[in-house]
Amino acid sequence: MGAHAAYVWSAYAAAGLILPVMALASLLRLRGALRRQAALEADLDAMRADGDG
Amino acid sequence: MTVMSGWHRFANPTRFSRLSARILPWTLALTLVLFAAGLYLALVASPPDARQGETVRIMYLHVPAAWMALFVYVLLAVFSGMGYIWKHPLADIAAKNCAPIGAGFTLLALVTGSLWGAPMWGTWWEWGDARLTSFLILFFLYLGYIALWQVFEDPEKAARAAAILAMVGLINIPVIHFSVQWWHTLHQPASVFRAGGPTIDSSMLWPLFVMLGAFKAYFVTVLLWRIRAEVAERRVRALQMMQAEA
């Protein structure tokens, strides 16, 4: 890659850090939120079922 | 059906979550395929530049990141305007979640621009350059927008304040775009979207467009993840209140 290889690889390393970290953080946030939502909905359904019983 | 009634139908959070869950596997697959193809074209298949040599490969990251930084800001301002006028929560959520992704693209454009500038211009940064400084202002606008959402406890107040900043900040977009024409800058003038057609050879233009496609698909995927997460978080807060009242 020649004399400027370090600049090129540094640029790709920066992209390889910023883009996957941003994607992973968003995906983990979504998984956490959906899990909390499902747990709460199950709790509320159970409470409603107890109330009906 | 008018465009607005179509928007309102789609903007129902439950309908949006269902639809986005169906779209997401496709956008994720498209992102991965386009990045794989784009990286191969950028690093292996495309030729080195006659003057810049291998350094030109930074272009395949820097240019799409910069275009996306501008595109996402315009989209953020449009969503902000829709939220401000029609007070639709999903428009505010979309705008709010555009901001961190746009800030990421802007940071990437600044970092890769600096890494490109060092060997080509002999400097990492030039304060007197209008393109560079106006782009740095764009980064601060994104940070300011994100900060405004954190300042207010009431999401409606936060959305309104952030929307005003987003719409006022829109003035920076033409300044960035035309800075290379209005002022004498180190940064080169437009070489793709310009009157008279692109000045870049097709062997470099294709990898650039494939990488732009990859960045766009990535943006759609991450934005949909973030909007779905925010919709679910708001539902969690509502359920917690229902649970507390029960």
Interface residues (C-beta under 8 A of the other chain):
Chain A: M1 G2 A3 H4 A5 Y7 V8 S10 A11 Y12 A14 A15 I18 L19 M22 A23 S26 L27 R29 L30 G32 A33 L34 R36 Q37 L40 E41 D43 L44 M47
Chain B: L43 G53 E54 T55 R57 I58 L61 H62 A65 P100 I101 G104 L107 L108 V111 T112 L115 W116 A118 P119 Y218 T221 V222 W225 R226 R228 A229 E230 A232 E233 R235 V236 L239 Q240 M242 Q243 A246
